[in-house]
Amino acid sequence: MSQNPFEGTKEQMAELLACIEANRGEKGALMPVLHEAQNIYGYLPAEVQTIIAEELNIPLAEVYGVATFYSQFSLTPKGKHKVSICLGTACYVKGSDKILEAVEHELRVRCGECTPDKKFSIESCRCVGACGLAPVMIVDGEVYGRLTPRDVKGILDKYMQD
Amino acid sequence: MTVEQLKKLAAEKAELINVRRIVREQAEKLAPRTGYRKQVLVCGGTGCTSSHSLQVIEQLEKSFEELGINDVLIVKTGCFGLCALGPIMIVYPEGAFYSQMTPEHAKTVAEKHLVKGGEIVKELLYAETVHDDGSVIPFSEIPFYKHQMRVALRNCGVIAAESIEEAIGAGDYSALARALFEMTPDGVIEEIQKSGLRGRGGAGFPTGTKWKFTRMAQGEPKYVCCNADEGDPGAFMDRSVLEGDPHCVLEAMAIAGYAVGAKEGYIYVRAEYPIAVERLNMAIEQARKYGLLGKDILGSGFDFDIHVRLGAGAFVCGEETALMASIEGHRGEPRPRPPFSAQCGLFKKPTVLNNVETWANIAPIILNGYHWFSSIGTERSKGTKVFAVGGKIHNVGLVEVPMGTTLRTIVYDIGGGIPDGKAFKAAQTGGPSGGCIPAKHIDIGMDFDNLVAIGSMMGSGGLIVMDEDTCMVDIAKFYLEFTADESCGKCTPCRIGTKRLLETLDKICSGKGEPADLEKIKDIAEHMKSSSLCALGQSAPNPVLSAMEHFGEEYTAHIYEKKCPAGVCKSLLNYYIEPDKCRGCTLCARNCPANAISGAVKSVHEIDTAKCIKCGQCIAHCKFSAIVKK
């Protein structure tokens, strides 16, 4: 499944097992557990999917099937800073495609990719509901609105340092 | 808690809430009885928090401490609707409407207005609430609010979104008490049926009928579900209800549980809505604590509890069978119907599923009766509809109007028209499943049937306004990129149809379109409509079909003349530098990623159109508007 070496800590594992325990016996436990696992590890490595499959007694194929079906679950690690550009309709008609191009230009990777130094990853999203601020981009949960391509560099620079 | 205790609490809190609902003169008389000289309402919805409304609240708290103000209540509410002007802050009893607040503004308002004997800071008010002579107009009288009628959004922006006591004071849970103690389950269903309420999620199915089918269905246990997977990009009314008045959804689900005979409910909500999820979980905890969810609600003997399940970014999960598969922990793929969810839904048990906005309409119908509800709206579309108005329009935000209100009223009277003096071209409703309404239909009354008649649909209520700069081929392509991306792949017509349609539109946008392509689009669309498994595939061709019907000349311009009249489609455009405007500052050349711009300092630059990748970086950087695309 994933090509990246798995680097989970003991603490992360304990957290994962605790979350599985809390959801055991719940109807439809897989989705909440996957959400939590992704929060813990930042993505869903094969090793983690295997543990979830064994612990919840669900075939690994099914866990993998669910993990790959939903766009929010990722099988590859994300960058330290997650840059997300809204491509919902309200943002699109206000030129969010130009914002995405500017971000890609600035970071020199494409949407869906991670920079080689693992600092930034770019993704697109469909409407965060801040349509009044269109076009918007989100960096690590912080929403930047009413953007022009010219604003992009300054925003990313703030995150370059750390 | 008992019914008497509920009524007592509601009465205690009612005056506090009423100050925010009545005209200034009355509110000023009522305010002293509430224990607070003034109340400051600050929007804590997604739109306003994104523009830092929480810092505004922090600053107010800080200023209050410094100034010794201890008789002014700060209330963090849900969405006021006028998102374009956020963060918004309203001070009662005056009803002073401050817009685009910053922490500095908040400090000024605290020092000059909120202190004892203070006066409204007119410079910081939303300009439309101030007359030329300097007098202040109540915000309910300004065009944006004057034409609206708030039923589903009745408490949004009125109550503290995280307080169950304020929700009760505003009337939440009184409909549940009435249903449990004064009505039979069949009586509840009859009331909803007679009201004419139709589902607000898109399909417009009569809600009461749905409940009746579920009540009559065999099988135990039964379930009540709430569809809060608001996937239509540009629609955010469900999120606003959950953020502003989460208890109204819990209450309505409990009423439905009583009516259909269910003890458990599930809310399936988008994970992209963190504030809504947090408030829902908080509201459920509070309701359990107050005995309004859980065992023996209000001492009636009726048990009902609610679980929250998070989506994970799949548009198709808004379809009911896919949504239920997702709650069960599977891939969110739809299945053929029948059997319908009323017979075989969640965990293969009879299930009633309604959308958030539909739930928000239930309590008012129970409290005011079906006569009241059915007197609003048009013959076959009763009540009000919330629209999320976005795109090329001044007042981006949430608007609730009676069904049948014209598009013109929404765009011009409420929405304030199109910015920069541009012309209205079309409005897109129903998102990726809907179609566009061209300018010639701007006087159409917006209801379920009228929209279908002109080739669009109500959908969940996203309404994106487009001006002359929007290319109708490009926008159809945009929607197909979305549906092709979101097609779950289970059925062939949708999986392959969306892909082929997208390829054809791509071809047209890149200047390689042929006359036969238009026929091909219609042909593929026909097959998708007739044979796709769920509404996603059946309706995916709608945006392109309706754009072709209303804006056929743009399609022919792309195909025959290889021109994009709106100036959007890159392949059909070239970038040029206008010699008389160029100052030779070299900024464009330095920022061109393709090294396509040449020219010496202080002399006119030139773009090599063969090298140009049309990224627009030069236009973005030029300070003299010297670069044009044509």
Boltz contact constraints between the chains, C-beta under 6 A:
constraints:
  - contact:
      token1: [A, 28]
      token2: [B, 327]
      max_distance: 6.0
  - contact:
      token1: [A, 28]
      token2: [B, 328]
      max_distance: 6.0
  - contact:
      token1: [A, 28]
      token2: [B, 329]
      max_distance: 6.0
  - contact:
      token1: [A, 30]
      token2: [B, 329]
      max_distance: 6.0
  - contact:
      token1: [A, 31]
      token2: [B, 329]
      max_distance: 6.0
  - contact:
      token1: [A, 35]
      token2: [B, 310]
      max_distance: 6.0
  - contact:
      token1: [A, 65]
      token2: [B, 331]
      max_distance: 6.0
  - contact:
      token1: [A, 66]
      token2: [B, 331]
      max_distance: 6.0
  - contact:
      token1: [A, 69]
      token2: [B, 331]
      max_distance: 6.0
  - contact:
      token1: [A, 70]
      token2: [B, 312]
      max_distance: 6.0
  - contact:
      token1: [A, 70]
      token2: [B, 313]
      max_distance: 6.0
  - contact:
      token1: [A, 70]
      token2: [B, 314]
      max_distance: 6.0
  - contact:
      token1: [A, 71]
      token2: [B, 313]
      max_distance: 6.0
  - contact:
      token1: [A, 72]
      token2: [B, 271]
      max_distance: 6.0
  - contact:
      token1: [A, 72]
      token2: [B, 312]
      max_distance: 6.0
  - contact:
      token1: [A, 72]
      token2: [B, 313]
      max_distance: 6.0
  - contact:
      token1: [A, 73]
      token2: [B, 312]
      max_distance: 6.0
  - contact:
      token1: [A, 88]
      token2: [B, 233]
      max_distance: 6.0
  - contact:
      token1: [A, 88]
      token2: [B, 234]
      max_distance: 6.0
  - contact:
      token1: [A, 89]
      token2: [B, 233]
      max_distance: 6.0
  - contact:
      token1: [A, 89]
      token2: [B, 234]
      max_distance: 6.0
  - contact:
      token1: [A, 89]
      token2: [B, 464]
      max_distance: 6.0
  - contact:
      token1: [A, 90]
      token2: [B, 234]
      max_distance: 6.0
  - contact:
      token1: [A, 90]
      token2: [B, 390]
      max_distance: 6.0
  - contact:
      token1: [A, 90]
      token2: [B, 391]
      max_distance: 6.0
  - contact:
      token1: [A, 90]
      token2: [B, 464]
      max_distance: 6.0
  - contact:
      token1: [A, 92]
      token2: [B, 478]
      max_distance: 6.0
  - contact:
      token1: [A, 93]
      token2: [B, 391]
      max_distance: 6.0
  - contact:
      token1: [A, 93]
      token2: [B, 466]
      max_distance: 6.0
  - contact:
      token1: [A, 93]
      token2: [B, 470]
      max_distance: 6.0
  - contact:
      token1: [A, 98]
      token2: [B, 616]
      max_distance: 6.0
  - contact:
      token1: [A, 101]
      token2: [B, 615]
      max_distance: 6.0
  - contact:
      token1: [A, 105]
      token2: [B, 593]
      max_distance: 6.0
  - contact:
      token1: [A, 126]
      token2: [B, 233]
      max_distance: 6.0
  - contact:
      token1: [A, 127]
      token2: [B, 233]
      max_distance: 6.0
  - contact:
      token1: [A, 128]
      token2: [B, 272]
      max_distance: 6.0
  - contact:
      token1: [A, 129]
      token2: [B, 46]
      max_distance: 6.0
  - contact:
      token1: [A, 129]
      token2: [B, 236]
      max_distance: 6.0
  - contact:
      token1: [A, 129]
      token2: [B, 239]
      max_distance: 6.0
  - contact:
      token1: [A, 130]
      token2: [B, 46]
      max_distance: 6.0
  - contact:
      token1: [A, 130]
      token2: [B, 47]
      max_distance: 6.0
  - contact:
      token1: [A, 130]
      token2: [B, 50]
      max_distance: 6.0
  - contact:
      token1: [A, 131]
      token2: [B, 390]
      max_distance: 6.0
  - contact:
      token1: [A, 131]
      token2: [B, 396]
      max_distance: 6.0
  - contact:
      token1: [A, 132]
      token2: [B, 47]
      max_distance: 6.0
  - contact:
      token1: [A, 132]
      token2: [B, 83]
      max_distance: 6.0
  - contact:
      token1: [A, 132]
      token2: [B, 84]
      max_distance: 6.0
  - contact:
      token1: [A, 132]
      token2: [B, 86]
      max_distance: 6.0
  - contact:
      token1: [A, 132]
      token2: [B, 396]
      max_distance: 6.0
  - contact:
      token1: [A, 133]
      token2: [B, 50]
      max_distance: 6.0
  - contact:
      token1: [A, 143]
      token2: [B, 50]
      max_distance: 6.0
  - contact:
      token1: [A, 149]
      token2: [B, 620]
      max_distance: 6.0
  - contact:
      token1: [A, 150]
      token2: [B, 620]
      max_distance: 6.0
